[in-house]
């Protein structure tokens, strides 16, 4: 039996076309939603990356500031160290006032000073010991240790020595009634805490306004590695005041 279709073909084609259009529209909306979501995710990641870059930039700026401050601090410390070293080199071993007070405190009666000259020079190196005679020469320590069967002693490396301190010497010139007072003055200076190696350089007779005096010249050295305490300085100055 034959089937009769009363629906027109145009209507069927239009419905199929509408279904296809709806499907395409749904797919387009889904694609657009996916693109929008992807764009949103990318935008969020971009913002987070920019925030991290900004934070890293701030940290880098802070690190640069800290490095600059550290370099300035190093430069200041170096300058301060140079100033301290220069100051230490300029500080006198013994104050001039204390030196003059000690010289005047030990003056015997009738002795006066006319001139005082101070000189500084580097300390001379300690002379090496003279070689022993061949008959009494000692065997090397290493050979002796080898014979005894003991291990040789370790030899410590030579350490760099500190720069030598300057040696301060004085040339003292004055007038005295006789050589006895000059000898007493030399003895007093040798017993003081400031000087050693006080020696008579010259002593000759001078006529000053009809009065005969002994003009003397002494050489004295300030004791090496002298460390004066505040108590020593106060005692020297107190004795100077009492003498004057």
Secondary structure in CASP SS format (residue, H / E / C, confidence):
PFRMAT SS
TARGET T0000
AUTHOR 0000-0000-0000
METHOD secondary structure of the structure
MODEL  1
X C 1.00
X C 1.00
X C 1.00
X C 1.00
X C 1.00
X C 1.00
X C 1.00
X C 1.00
X H 1.00
X H 1.00
X H 1.00
X H 1.00
X H 1.00
X H 1.00
X H 1.00
X H 1.00
X H 1.00
X H 1.00
X H 1.00
X H 1.00
X H 1.00
X H 1.00
X H 1.00
X H 1.00
X H 1.00
X H 1.00
X H 1.00
X H 1.00
X H 1.00
X H 1.00
X H 1.00
X H 1.00
X H 1.00
X H 1.00
X H 1.00
X H 1.00
X H 1.00
X H 1.00
X H 1.00
X H 1.00
X H 1.00
X H 1.00
X H 1.00
X H 1.00
X H 1.00
X H 1.00
X H 1.00
X H 1.00
X H 1.00
X H 1.00
X H 1.00
X H 1.00
X H 1.00
X H 1.00
X H 1.00
X H 1.00
X H 1.00
X H 1.00
X H 1.00
X H 1.00
X H 1.00
X H 1.00
X H 1.00
X H 1.00
X H 1.00
X H 1.00
X H 1.00
X H 1.00
X H 1.00
X H 1.00
X H 1.00
X H 1.00
X H 1.00
X H 1.00
X H 1.00
X H 1.00
X H 1.00
X H 1.00
X H 1.00
X H 1.00
X H 1.00
X H 1.00
X H 1.00
X H 1.00
X H 1.00
X H 1.00
X H 1.00
X H 1.00
X H 1.00
X H 1.00
X C 1.00
X C 1.00
X C 1.00
X C 1.00
X C 1.00
X H 1.00
X H 1.00
X H 1.00
X H 1.00
X H 1.00
X H 1.00
X H 1.00
X H 1.00
X H 1.00
X H 1.00
X C 1.00
X C 1.00
X C 1.00
X C 1.00
X C 1.00
X C 1.00
X E 1.00
X E 1.00
X E 1.00
X E 1.00
X E 1.00
X E 1.00
X E 1.00
X E 1.00
X E 1.00
X E 1.00
X E 1.00
X C 1.00
X C 1.00
X C 1.00
X C 1.00
X C 1.00
X C 1.00
X C 1.00
X C 1.00
X C 1.00
X C 1.00
X C 1.00
X C 1.00
X C 1.00
X C 1.00
X C 1.00
X C 1.00
X C 1.00
X C 1.00
X H 1.00
X H 1.00
X H 1.00
X H 1.00
X H 1.00
X H 1.00
X H 1.00
X H 1.00
X C 1.00
X C 1.00
X C 1.00
X C 1.00
X C 1.00
X C 1.00
X C 1.00
X C 1.00
X C 1.00
X C 1.00
X C 1.00
X C 1.00
X C 1.00
X C 1.00
X C 1.00
X C 1.00
X C 1.00
X E 1.00
X E 1.00
X E 1.00
X E 1.00
X E 1.00
X E 1.00
X E 1.00
X E 1.00
X E 1.00
X E 1.00
X E 1.00
X C 1.00
X C 1.00
X H 1.00
X H 1.00
X H 1.00
X H 1.00
X H 1.00
X H 1.00
X H 1.00
X H 1.00
X H 1.00
X H 1.00
X H 1.00
X H 1.00
X H 1.00
X C 1.00
X C 1.00
X C 1.00
X E 1.00
X E 1.00
X E 1.00
X E 1.00
X E 1.00
X E 1.00
X E 1.00
X E 1.00
X E 1.00
X E 1.00
X E 1.00
X E 1.00
X E 1.00
X E 1.00
X C 1.00
X C 1.00
X E 1.00
X E 1.00
X E 1.00
X E 1.00
X E 1.00
X E 1.00
X E 1.00
X E 1.00
X E 1.00
X E 1.00
X E 1.00
X E 1.00
X C 1.00
X C 1.00
X C 1.00
X C 1.00
X C 1.00
X C 1.00
X C 1.00
X H 1.00
X H 1.00
X H 1.00
X H 1.00
X H 1.00
X H 1.00
X H 1.00
X H 1.00
X H 1.00
X H 1.00
X H 1.00
X H 1.00
X H 1.00
X H 1.00
X C 1.00
END
